[in-house]
């Protein structure tokens, strides 16, 4: 709820609205999300929750949730962990493995990825990575909106812009454990109260394709 329910002064809310509109969320749902996020939705007092745990093979998983019932959300998350070969941990058990960053994804399309990267650095980005058809741009959390605005003014095709928890180091798993972990992450993402799920796993393209074929 930082900044209240005015998108012009609450950059986290503004980014959420832009993402919702980009995903074609109906306007009434967007307005409801604004009210829920700012605590003005009648009958709903929402609290932000950060839950941490371990997946198969001990990989780190960090969950951000927004809930009107902490106990329900906690139990739902715990059940998924226990049924999926993982375990819910104590506060702080894996958070130290992640850095809070702003993350902007820009579609390369027919654009020069190197030029995009230079534009991002000029706009204040801390780091830039080229991934398939996207350029991933990392910023300080408080500078995310500034960098996004600078890139937007250059009419670059921004696919998403959001606050992210970026792993300090990535780990690789053998295929069976990786597929099991993907299933766990999917189940967590499916919970209504869960907003974001982060992990420190580096999934191979072949593992991702195999998982897609299974679901």
C-alpha positions in Angstrom: 0.0 0.0 0.0 3.0 2.3 -0.3 1.7 5.6 -1.7 -2.0 4.9 -1.2 -4.4 4.3 -4.0 -3.3 7.0 -6.4 -1.3 5.4 -9.2 0.5 8.6 -9.9 2.2 8.6 -6.5 2.3 4.8 -5.9 4.6 3.4 -8.5 4.1 -0.2 -7.3 0.4 0.2 -7.9 0.9 1.9 -11.2 3.1 -0.9 -12.5 0.5 -3.4 -11.3 -2.3 -1.6 -13.2 -0.1 -1.4 -16.3 0.5 -5.1 -16.1 -3.2 -5.8 -15.6 -4.1 -3.7 -18.6 -1.5 -5.4 -20.6 -3.1 -8.7 -19.7 -6.5 -7.4 -20.7 -8.0 -7.5 -17.2 -11.5 -5.9 -17.2 -11.6 -2.3 -15.9 -13.8 -3.2 -13.0 -11.3 -5.8 -11.9 -8.5 -3.3 -12.1 -10.5 -0.8 -9.9 -11.2 -3.6 -7.4 -7.5 -4.4 -7.3 -6.7 -0.7 -6.6 -9.2 -0.7 -3.7 -7.9 -4.0 -2.4 -4.3 -3.0 -2.7 -4.8 0.4 -0.9 -7.0 -1.1 1.8 -10.2 0.7 0.8 -12.2 -2.4 -0.4 -15.2 -2.7 1.9 -15.0 -5.8 4.1 -11.4 -6.7 3.2 -8.4 -5.9 5.3 -5.4 -7.3 3.4 -1.9 -7.9 4.6 1.2 -8.5 2.7 2.9 -11.8 3.5 6.4 -13.1 2.6 6.7 -16.9 3.0 9.9 -18.8 2.5 10.6 -22.5 2.1 12.6 -25.3 0.4 11.6 -27.3 -2.7 12.9 -30.7 -3.7 16.7 -31.0 -3.3 16.6 -28.0 -1.0 16.2 -25.3 -3.6 15.1 -21.9 -2.3 11.6 -20.6 -2.8 10.3 -17.2 -1.8 6.6 -16.3 -2.0 4.8 -12.9 -1.8 1.2 -13.0 -1.0 -1.7 -10.6 -0.2 -4.3 -12.1 2.1 -7.3 -11.2 4.2 -6.7 -14.4 6.3 -3.1 -15.1 7.2 -3.8 -18.5 8.8 -5.6 -19.7 5.7 -2.9 -18.6 3.3 -0.2 -20.0 5.6 -2.0 -23.4 5.7 -2.6 -23.5 2.0 1.1 -22.8 1.3 2.3 -25.3 3.9 0.0 -28.0 2.4 1.4 -27.5 -1.1 5.0 -27.7 0.2 4.4 -30.9 2.2 2.6 -32.6 -0.7 5.2 -31.7 -3.2 8.4 -32.9 -1.5 9.3 -29.5 0.0 8.9 -27.7 3.3 7.8 -24.3 4.6 10.6 -22.6 6.5 11.0 -19.8 9.0 11.2 -16.2 8.1 14.6 -15.3 6.7 15.6 -18.8 5.9 16.1 -18.2 2.2 15.5 -14.4 1.7 19.2 -13.8 2.0 19.7 -15.7 -1.2 17.8 -13.1 -3.2 18.2 -9.4 -4.0 15.3 -7.0 -4.5 15.5 -5.6 -8.0 13.4 -3.8 -10.5 12.9 -6.0 -13.6 11.9 -4.7 -17.0 11.5 -7.0 -20.0 11.7 -5.4 -23.5 10.9 -7.4 -26.6 13.7 -7.3 -29.1 11.6 -8.0 -32.2 13.6 -6.6 -35.1 15.5 -4.2 -32.8 19.2 -4.4 -32.1 19.7 -6.1 -28.7 23.0 -4.4 -28.1 21.5 -1.0 -28.8 18.6 -1.8 -26.4 21.1 -2.7 -23.7 23.0 0.6 -24.2 19.7 2.6 -24.0 18.9 0.8 -20.7 22.3 1.5 -19.2 21.9 5.2 -20.3 18.5 5.2 -18.6 20.0 4.0 -15.3 19.9 0.3 -15.4 22.2 -1.7 -13.2 22.5 -4.8 -15.4 21.2 -6.1 -18.7 20.8 -9.6 -20.0 19.7 -10.8 -23.4 17.3 -13.8 -23.1 15.8 -15.3 -26.3 13.5 -12.6 -27.7 13.7 -10.3 -24.7 16.2 -8.0 -23.1 16.0 -8.2 -19.3 16.8 -5.0 -17.6 17.6 -4.8 -13.8 17.4 -1.7 -11.7 17.4 -0.6 -8.1 13.9 -1.1 -6.7 13.4 2.7 -6.2 14.6 3.5 -9.8 12.3 1.0 -11.6 9.7 3.6 -12.6 12.3 6.1 -13.6 14.0 3.7 -15.9 10.7 2.4 -17.3 9.6 5.9 -18.1 12.9 6.7 -19.9 12.6 3.5 -22.0 8.9 4.2 -22.6 9.8 7.7 -24.0 11.9 6.0 -26.5 8.8 4.0 -27.6 10.5 0.7 -26.8 8.2 -2.4 -26.7 8.1 -3.0 -22.9 6.5 -6.4 -22.2 6.5 -6.0 -18.4 8.0 -4.0 -15.5 7.8 -5.2 -11.9 9.6 -5.5 -8.7 11.4 -8.9 -8.5 13.5 -11.0 -6.1 16.5 -12.0 -8.1 18.6 -15.0 -7.0 22.2 -14.1 -6.1 23.3 -17.5 -7.6 21.4 -20.1 -9.6 21.3 -23.9 -9.0 20.7 -26.6 -11.5 18.8 -29.8 -10.8 18.6 -33.2 -12.5 15.5 -33.5 -14.6 13.3 -35.5 -12.2 13.8 -33.0 -9.4 13.4 -30.0 -11.7 10.1 -31.3 -13.0 8.9 -31.9 -9.5 9.9 -28.4 -8.5 8.1 -26.9 -11.5 5.0 -28.6 -10.4 5.4 -27.2 -6.9 5.9 -23.7 -8.2 2.9 -24.0 -10.5 0.7 -25.1 -7.5 1.9 -22.1 -5.4 1.2 -19.7 -8.3 -2.3 -21.1 -8.5 -3.3 -20.0 -5.0 -5.6 -16.9 -5.1 -3.6 -15.1 -2.4 -0.2 -15.6 -4.0 1.1 -12.7 -6.0 4.6 -13.8 -6.9 6.8 -16.9 -6.5 10.6 -16.8 -6.9 13.2 -19.5 -6.8 16.9 -19.9 -7.4 16.6 -22.7 -10.0 18.0 -22.5 -13.4 15.6 -24.6 -15.6 16.9 -25.9 -18.9 14.9 -25.3 -22.0 14.4 -29.0 -22.4 13.0 -29.4 -18.9 10.6 -26.5 -19.5 9.4 -28.0 -22.8 9.0 -31.4 -21.2 6.9 -29.9 -18.3 4.7 -28.0 -20.8 4.0 -31.3 -22.6 2.9 -32.9 -19.3 0.4 -30.2 -18.1 
